[in-house]
Every structure is written in structure tokens, then in C-alpha cells.
Amino acid sequence: MEISKDRSTLIRNALTQALQPLTLTINDESYLHAGHSGAQGGGHFSIQIISAAFEGKTHVQRHQLIYNALGDLLKTEIHAISINAKTPNEQ
């Protein structure tokens, strides 16, 4: 589980630096996928994020901002990610 904690910290740091979220919840759901062939080489995460950076952005644009912020983590530390991205007004 130590690796998961490190991955969550890496994700949190990248998203916080890029998007300055008001709230950010990261759930490691890797245990739900243990044993399936795609579960190797990265974790499965669910992210709930509220940031003013999403104002005026479409659903796709919000996800693109997150993917850009995560950068190489998507290649090495993250196998799958579920995203719920909202603006402060959408809480």
C-alpha cells in the first residue's frame, strides 16, 4: 500500500500546483482491479476536484487540463482515472 500512498501524493501535488483546487479528493481504487491483466504498471484512481480553473470550460476541456497537469504520471503511475471536475459554483 505504500506505493499507492506515494502515487496519491504525486497526483495531489501535480493537480494542486497546476489547478489550485478548492477541494481535491483522490481515492485509490486499485484494489478493485487486482488480478485483471491491465492492473499492472499503475494504479486506478477516482478524483473529485473543484477549481476556479474550470470556469468557462467544457467537460472535455476540464479533463484536458487535468491530463496536462498529470503529464508523465499517466504513463507511469496511473493506469486508469475517473474524474469529477467542477467549478466552485457547481458544488
C-alpha positions in Angstrom: 0.0 0.0 0.0 3.0 2.3 0.4 3.2 2.7 -3.4 -0.4 3.8 -3.6 0.1 6.4 -1.0 3.1 7.7 -3.0 1.1 7.7 -6.2 -1.8 9.6 -4.5 0.7 12.2 -3.2 2.2 12.6 -6.7 -1.2 13.1 -8.1 -2.2 15.6 -5.4 1.0 17.6 -5.8 0.6 17.8 -9.6 -3.0 18.8 -9.5 -2.6 21.3 -6.7 0.3 23.0 -8.4 -1.4 23.3 -11.8 -5.1 24.0 -10.8 -5.0 25.3 -7.2 -8.2 23.4 -6.3 -10.5 24.5 -3.5 -11.1 20.8 -2.8 -9.4 17.7 -4.0 -10.3 14.1 -3.1 -8.2 11.3 -4.5 -9.4 7.7 -4.0 -7.1 4.8 -4.8 -9.4 2.1 -6.2 -6.6 -0.2 -7.4 -7.8 -2.9 -5.0 -11.0 -3.2 -7.1 -8.9 -4.2 -10.1 -6.4 -6.5 -8.6 -5.7 -9.5 -10.8 -7.0 -8.1 -14.0 -4.4 -8.0 -16.8 -4.4 -4.3 -17.1 -3.8 -3.7 -13.4 0.0 -3.9 -13.9 2.1 -0.8 -14.0 -0.1 1.8 -12.5 -3.0 2.4 -10.2 -6.7 3.1 -10.6 -7.9 6.4 -9.2 -11.0 8.4 -8.7 -10.7 12.1 -8.5 -13.1 14.7 -7.3 -11.8 18.3 -7.8 -13.3 21.7 -7.5 -11.3 24.6 -9.1 -11.9 28.0 -10.5 -9.6 26.9 -13.3 -12.6 25.1 -14.8 -14.8 28.2 -15.2 -16.0 28.5 -18.7 -14.5 25.2 -19.7 -16.4 22.3 -21.2 -16.3 18.8 -19.7 -13.6 17.7 -22.2 -11.5 20.9 -21.6 -11.6 20.3 -17.9 -10.3 16.7 -18.4 -7.6 18.0 -20.7 -6.4 20.4 -18.0 -6.2 17.5 -15.6 -4.4 15.2 -18.1 -1.9 18.0 -18.8 -1.3 18.6 -15.1 -0.7 14.9 -14.6 1.7 14.6 -17.5 4.1 11.7 -17.3 2.2 10.2 -14.3 -0.4 9.0 -16.8 2.4 6.9 -18.4 4.0 5.5 -15.2 1.8 5.8 -12.1 -1.8 5.9 -13.4 -3.4 3.1 -15.3 -7.0 4.4 -15.1 -8.6 7.5 -13.8 -12.2 8.6 -13.1 -12.7 12.4 -12.9 -15.4 14.6 -11.4 -14.3 18.2 -12.1 -16.5 21.1 -11.1 -16.3 24.9 -10.6 -16.9 26.4 -7.2 -20.4 27.5 -8.4 -21.2 23.9 -9.3 -20.7 22.5 -5.9 
